[in-house]
Amino acid sequence: MIKEINCVVCDKIIIALNGDQARRKFCSGKCRNHYNNRNTKGKQNFCIDCKKQINIISKRCRICAYKKRDLNEEKNGRWKGGTSFGYQLRIYSSVLKDNGIDLDLCQKCGIKRSKYVKMHIHHKDENRKNNKFENLINWCSKCHHRHHKCKDMKKSERTNNNL
């Protein structure tokens, strides 16, 4: 069943199909945005930590929200002791950046990060909990894969020789 509905903002006629009648209120995204932002005209919201201007809905800017989340990690009900990949990667990256390592450059072959070349942070002693600067090295995915593949091949050779 086809029904004609008027746009809430500009009164333009909208043709709504059977199940669409309850959801369709606007003729375009422009009218929807105008309607949704009608109460925010002239209002400005600022981050409660750094006082940077942000959108009207948030309390904190994205950077301060991450910092706040990391400070209260144990208080968060979903906290799993820092085991998530994203959390670990932020720790590794910050340790390397603080010591002046370029995270866009492979420390083994010198290739730069690109759309096709991804960077990996490798632990020299293979212990993921040892996040000291001396233990971390930034490699491209090719060097990282080559390192682990060669290590696995050496292990298999040792086990074959023992047989």
VMD Tcl script that draws the C-alpha trace (Angstrom):
set ca {
  {0.00 0.00 0.00}
  {1.37 3.42 -0.97}
  {0.69 6.43 1.21}
  {1.59 10.10 0.87}
  {3.15 11.73 3.94}
  {4.33 15.32 4.44}
  {7.92 16.07 5.50}
  {8.02 17.32 9.11}
  {10.40 20.18 8.21}
  {9.49 21.45 4.73}
  {5.99 19.94 4.14}
  {7.16 18.32 0.91}
  {5.10 15.23 -0.03}
  {6.87 11.90 0.54}
  {5.67 8.62 -0.93}
  {5.93 5.88 1.71}
  {5.52 2.19 1.05}
  {3.61 -0.20 3.31}
  {6.03 -0.73 6.24}
  {7.78 2.63 5.75}
  {4.89 4.83 6.88}
  {5.76 4.98 10.57}
  {9.47 5.59 9.98}
  {9.43 8.17 7.17}
  {9.24 11.70 8.55}
  {11.71 13.58 6.34}
  {12.15 14.01 2.60}
  {15.96 14.14 2.79}
  {18.97 13.90 5.05}
  {19.21 17.69 5.03}
  {15.70 17.98 6.56}
  {16.50 15.22 9.09}
  {19.69 17.01 10.19}
  {17.87 20.32 10.41}
  {15.19 18.75 12.61}
  {17.68 16.92 14.85}
  {19.84 20.05 15.34}
  {16.95 22.46 15.99}
  {17.59 22.69 19.74}
  {21.38 23.02 19.47}
  {21.52 26.31 17.54}
  {23.91 28.70 19.24}
  {24.82 26.20 21.98}
  {28.38 25.05 22.39}
  {29.67 22.21 24.49}
  {33.22 21.89 25.77}
  {35.21 18.91 27.00}
  {35.13 18.83 30.80}
  {38.85 17.91 30.93}
  {40.66 19.90 28.22}
  {37.98 22.55 27.42}
  {38.16 21.82 23.66}
  {34.93 22.46 21.72}
  {33.01 19.23 21.00}
  {29.56 18.19 19.80}
  {26.57 18.87 22.04}
  {26.01 15.23 23.09}
  {29.42 14.32 24.56}
  {31.01 15.28 27.86}
  {34.58 14.63 26.76}
  {36.54 14.82 23.51}
  {37.70 11.47 22.12}
  {41.27 11.80 23.42}
  {40.17 12.61 26.99}
  {37.60 9.82 26.88}
  {40.36 7.29 26.06}
  {42.56 8.66 28.83}
  {39.71 8.49 31.35}
  {38.89 4.93 30.29}
  {42.51 3.83 30.67}
  {42.77 5.42 34.15}
  {39.69 3.60 35.41}
  {40.35 0.28 33.75}
  {39.97 -1.90 36.85}
  {36.71 -0.16 37.83}
  {35.16 -1.01 34.45}
  {33.00 -4.15 34.65}
  {34.22 -5.37 31.25}
  {37.92 -4.98 32.10}
  {39.84 -8.22 31.52}
  {43.24 -7.25 32.87}
  {44.63 -5.58 29.74}
  {44.50 -8.66 27.54}
  {42.76 -7.15 24.51}
  {44.82 -6.64 21.37}
  {43.93 -2.93 21.09}
  {45.04 -2.21 24.64}
  {48.32 -4.07 24.21}
  {49.01 -2.34 20.89}
  {48.52 1.09 22.48}
  {51.02 0.16 25.21}
  {53.61 -1.15 22.74}
  {53.20 1.85 20.44}
  {53.50 4.38 23.25}
  {56.70 2.73 24.56}
  {58.31 2.87 21.11}
  {57.10 6.44 20.39}
  {58.37 7.70 23.75}
  {61.84 6.41 22.82}
  {61.86 8.10 19.40}
  {61.11 5.09 17.18}
  {59.26 5.85 13.94}
  {56.23 3.52 13.87}
  {55.86 3.95 10.10}
  {59.28 2.47 9.34}
  {60.45 -1.16 9.59}
  {63.52 -1.38 11.82}
  {64.80 -4.45 9.95}
  {64.47 -3.67 6.23}
  {63.62 0.07 6.31}
  {60.38 -0.13 4.29}
  {57.69 2.47 5.06}
  {54.10 1.71 6.13}
  {51.62 1.97 3.24}
  {48.27 0.65 2.14}
  {49.94 -2.67 1.29}
  {52.58 -2.82 4.03}
  {51.40 -3.25 7.62}
  {53.61 -2.83 10.67}
  {53.90 -5.33 13.53}
  {55.49 -4.83 16.93}
  {57.66 -7.84 17.79}
  {58.83 -8.97 21.24}
  {62.45 -10.11 21.01}
  {62.13 -12.55 23.91}
  {58.64 -13.74 22.76}
  {57.14 -12.65 26.12}
  {54.13 -10.39 25.46}
  {54.12 -9.11 29.03}
  {57.68 -7.78 28.76}
  {56.97 -4.33 27.31}
  {60.34 -2.75 28.00}
  {61.82 -0.67 25.18}
  {64.80 -3.03 24.83}
  {62.42 -5.94 24.13}
  {60.23 -4.27 21.47}
  {61.03 -3.82 17.80}
  {58.89 -2.45 14.96}
  {58.88 -4.68 11.86}
  {56.87 -4.85 8.66}
  {54.57 -7.85 8.30}
  {56.95 -9.52 5.81}
  {59.98 -9.39 8.16}
  {57.84 -10.48 11.12}
  {56.42 -13.44 9.21}
  {59.88 -14.40 7.91}
  {61.30 -14.36 11.45}
  {58.62 -16.67 12.86}
  {58.65 -18.95 9.80}
  {62.44 -19.43 10.06}
  {62.15 -20.04 13.81}
  {59.49 -22.72 13.22}
  {61.61 -24.35 10.49}
  {64.60 -24.57 12.87}
  {62.40 -26.22 15.51}
  {61.13 -28.81 13.02}
  {64.71 -29.57 11.88}
  {65.76 -30.16 15.49}
  {62.87 -32.56 16.13}
  {63.59 -34.45 12.86}
  {67.26 -34.81 13.79}
  {66.35 -36.23 17.19}
  {64.26 -39.00 15.59}
}
mol new
graphics top color blue
foreach p $ca { graphics top sphere $p radius 0.5 }
foreach p [lrange $ca 0 end-1] q [lrange $ca 1 end] { graphics top cylinder $p $q radius 0.2 }
display resetview
